[in-house]
Amino acid sequence: MTFSGFEFRLILRVLVMFLTLILMAFLASNGYYLYTAVMVPVVFYEVADLIRFQRKAQDEVEQFVESVHYRDFSRHFDERRAPNELKPLRKGFNQINTTFKSISRERETQYYYLQKILELVDTGIISFDQETGEVAWINESFKKLMGIPYLKTITSLQKREEKLYDDIIDIKPGDSKVVSFTRERQIYKVLVSASVLRSDDRLYKLLAFQNVSEALDDNESKAWSKLLNVMTHEIMNSVAPISSLADTLKNRLQSINQANPTPNDDLEDLELGVDTIKKRSQGLLKFTESYRNLNKITKLDLERILVCDLFENLNTLMQPTLEKKFIELDIILRDLSIAIEVDLNLIEQVLINLLTNAIEAVKDVDEPQITLSAEIQPNSKTVIKIADNGIGMPPEIIEKIFIPFFSTRKTGSGIGLSLCKQIMMLHKGNIQVQSVEGKGSVFILSF
């Protein structure tokens, strides 16, 4: 046992003092007062020695307690220079310090690794005191997601995104919720999960923000794809017989008119009605067939192309239309070596669709201008932007423009932007829009 030597010396001193007192009592009871008087200083010495011995041990314990209190586990108690009776005590203190030091080192290592792991994950994490709102910790992913370098209190988030703040405050521990917020005129959808933890009698709320915009877009695209498959199949199966029957009826009416040359207003009205049914049926079949194109693209013919070559081809292709409508096209490309690995035909179709929409957006503004640019972002993504100074779009329109069948133009089919989105998703990329009503729009393609 670590303190067996210390205990033995303490017991030995007490035992010697006990025997000395017995001897004094024996001498005094037998009348040896001179010897008894001689024994009194001996007893005082033994008492003083016991007190000194105990005080030394107490001082050692106090020093050890102080080192524990201040977590100074680097402190070493010198065993070699210690009195024999304190060597076992100091040895025990050193062993305890060594154990605490090892535990502390392991905890620091685990905390360091945990911090590094949390900094590397794509999920934004923030914890704050539920009572004061003071932020205890945030990782880099949260800062990038929210576009903030620092956050002192969670209430500071209210000034930036009041709706997001209200949503995350209302989330109960153990629950998850998909919330939306706007940053730099882009809409982000995040899955927020909440939990609580207690530390030093303080309750902290821990929130995890996972960007699910791309996942939701992918699921939404697949859902629309399934819907379009069913819809086009059912519409074409129902309309095709109507178109065929209308064609048959029209031929029979024409045969009747040829057999009976006498004008008949009823037959003419009937023939006109059948002809209208045929035209509308064929129009509906053609309209439905156009939506089947959304599901026909399944495989990409990838090749590495320079963005400058892509822009040059687009400029050559669109220049006659732009000159005819007096629209200026600016091309900004600071790095001519920027390249992307894409299906050239499909990406050209995306850019043509977006440029066509931009032309439509600026046709009624003074000094119409369209800007085509490309750059490599810090996250190594290549971004192509198509910006215009047109009429822009309100927020309620921005949320719907990529939905199939939706169009803001009377003559639009609603297929263009849906097709653009599907092509970008096939390229493992993304398409986003920023728009301010009355100022213009920017479509962003991320590869």
MOMOVEN-V390061 format. One record per backbone hydrogen bond with DSSP energy under -1.0 kcal/mol. NH is the residue of the N-H (numbers start at 1). CO is the residue of the C=O. If there is no record, write none. Layout:
BEGIN
nh/co
NH/CO
NH/CO
END
This chain:
BEGIN
nh/co
4/1
7/3
8/4
9/5
10/6
11/7
12/8
13/9
14/10
15/11
16/12
17/13
18/14
19/15
20/16
21/17
22/18
23/19
24/20
25/21
26/22
27/23
28/24
29/25
30/26
31/28
32/27
33/31
36/32
37/33
38/34
39/35
40/36
43/39
44/40
45/41
46/42
47/43
48/44
49/45
50/46
51/47
52/48
53/49
54/50
55/51
56/52
57/53
58/54
59/55
60/56
61/57
62/58
63/59
64/60
65/61
66/62
67/63
68/64
69/65
70/66
72/67
73/71
75/72
86/83
87/83
90/86
91/87
92/88
93/89
94/90
95/91
96/92
97/93
98/94
99/95
100/96
101/97
102/98
103/99
104/100
105/101
106/102
107/103
108/104
109/105
110/106
111/107
112/108
113/109
114/110
115/111
116/112
117/113
118/114
119/115
120/116
121/117
124/209
126/207
127/137
128/205
129/134
130/203
133/129
135/152
136/127
137/127
139/125
143/139
144/140
145/141
146/142
147/143
148/143
154/133
156/153
157/154
161/157
165/161
166/162
167/163
168/164
169/165
170/166
174/194
175/172
177/192
179/190
181/188
183/186
186/183
188/181
190/179
191/210
192/177
193/208
194/175
195/206
197/204
199/202
202/199
204/197
205/128
206/195
207/126
208/193
209/124
210/191
212/189
216/212
217/213
218/214
219/215
220/216
221/217
222/218
223/219
224/220
225/221
226/222
227/223
228/224
229/225
230/226
231/227
232/228
233/229
234/230
235/231
236/232
237/233
238/234
239/235
240/236
243/239
244/240
245/241
246/242
247/243
248/244
249/245
250/246
251/247
252/248
253/249
254/250
255/251
256/252
257/253
258/254
259/255
260/256
268/264
269/265
270/266
271/267
272/268
273/269
274/270
275/271
276/272
277/273
278/274
279/275
280/276
281/277
282/278
283/279
284/280
285/281
286/282
287/283
288/284
289/285
290/286
291/287
294/291
295/292
303/342
305/340
307/338
310/306
311/307
312/308
313/309
314/310
315/311
316/312
317/313
318/314
319/315
322/318
323/319
324/320
325/321
327/322
328/368
330/370
332/372
338/335
340/305
342/303
347/343
348/344
349/345
350/346
351/347
352/348
353/349
354/350
355/351
356/352
357/353
358/354
359/355
360/356
361/357
362/358
365/362
370/328
371/387
372/330
373/385
374/332
375/383
377/381
380/377
383/375
384/445
385/373
386/443
387/371
388/441
389/369
391/361
397/394
398/394
399/395
400/397
401/397
403/400
406/403
419/415
420/416
421/417
422/418
423/419
424/420
425/421
426/422
427/423
428/425
429/424
430/446
432/444
434/442
436/440
438/391
439/436
440/436
442/434
443/386
444/432
445/384
446/430
447/382
END
